[in-house]
């Protein structure tokens, strides 16, 4: 979905904020990989606010400390994960 399409559902300021945070995350990724490989980080304005192996525990701490608001939370990994969505299908054998 494009940013234009998303802006129908999410405030443009929020999208711009998250885009900026994502760009900063990517710019600092080499350093993040050294310190937080395979961990989740809560990231804002070039700084790691918190990190953990457990994303839920980290999110709970971050929202408790900083309030429930937009904060980039991302897994620090060399390659971005690829997600596959399965669905119902018919096997050629069942046809």
C-alpha positions as CSV (number, residue, x, y, z in Angstrom):
1,X,0.0,0.0,0.0
2,X,1.4,3.4,-0.9
3,X,1.7,6.3,1.5
4,X,-1.0,8.1,-0.4
5,X,-3.4,5.1,0.1
6,X,-2.4,4.8,3.8
7,X,-3.1,8.5,4.4
8,X,-6.8,7.7,3.8
9,X,-6.7,5.8,7.1
10,X,-3.7,7.2,9.1
11,X,-3.0,10.8,9.7
12,X,-0.3,12.1,7.3
13,X,1.8,13.5,10.2
14,X,2.0,10.1,11.8
15,X,3.0,8.5,8.5
16,X,5.8,11.2,8.0
17,X,7.0,10.6,11.6
18,X,7.2,6.8,11.1
19,X,8.9,7.3,7.7
20,X,11.5,9.6,9.3
21,X,12.1,7.1,12.1
22,X,12.5,4.3,9.6
23,X,15.0,6.3,7.7
24,X,17.0,7.0,10.8
25,X,16.8,3.4,11.8
26,X,18.2,2.4,8.4
27,X,21.0,5.0,8.6
28,X,22.1,3.6,12.0
29,X,21.5,0.0,11.2
30,X,25.2,-1.0,11.0
31,X,25.7,0.2,14.6
32,X,22.5,-1.4,15.7
33,X,23.6,-4.7,14.2
34,X,26.7,-4.6,16.3
35,X,24.9,-4.0,19.5
36,X,21.4,-5.5,19.1
37,X,21.6,-8.3,16.5
38,X,18.4,-10.4,16.6
39,X,16.8,-8.2,19.3
40,X,13.9,-5.9,19.1
41,X,14.5,-2.2,19.6
42,X,12.3,0.7,20.4
43,X,13.8,3.5,18.3
44,X,13.2,7.2,18.2
45,X,15.2,10.1,16.7
46,X,18.4,8.0,16.3
47,X,18.3,6.6,19.8
48,X,17.4,3.2,21.2
49,X,14.9,3.7,23.9
50,X,14.8,0.0,24.9
51,X,15.7,-3.4,23.6
52,X,14.8,-7.0,24.3
53,X,14.6,-10.5,22.8
54,X,10.9,-10.4,23.6
55,X,9.0,-7.7,21.6
56,X,5.9,-7.8,23.8
57,X,7.8,-7.3,27.1
58,X,9.7,-4.5,25.5
59,X,6.6,-2.8,24.1
60,X,5.0,-3.0,27.5
61,X,7.9,-1.3,29.2
62,X,8.2,1.4,26.5
63,X,4.5,2.3,26.5
64,X,4.6,2.4,30.3
65,X,7.6,4.7,30.3
66,X,6.8,6.9,27.3
67,X,3.0,6.6,27.0
68,X,1.0,4.9,24.4
69,X,2.1,6.8,21.2
70,X,3.8,6.1,17.9
71,X,7.3,4.7,18.5
72,X,9.2,2.6,15.9
73,X,9.7,-0.9,17.2
74,X,11.7,-3.1,15.0
75,X,13.6,-6.4,14.9
76,X,17.3,-5.8,14.2
77,X,18.4,-8.4,11.7
78,X,20.7,-8.6,8.7
79,X,18.0,-9.5,6.3
80,X,14.4,-8.4,6.6
81,X,12.1,-11.3,7.3
82,X,9.8,-12.5,4.5
83,X,6.3,-13.4,5.6
84,X,4.2,-15.9,3.8
85,X,0.5,-15.8,4.1
86,X,-1.2,-19.1,3.6
87,X,-4.7,-19.7,2.6
88,X,-7.2,-22.3,1.8
89,X,-6.5,-24.1,-1.5
90,X,-7.5,-27.2,-3.2
91,X,-5.0,-29.8,-4.0
92,X,-4.9,-31.0,-7.6
93,X,-5.5,-34.4,-6.1
94,X,-8.8,-33.2,-4.7
95,X,-9.9,-31.7,-8.0
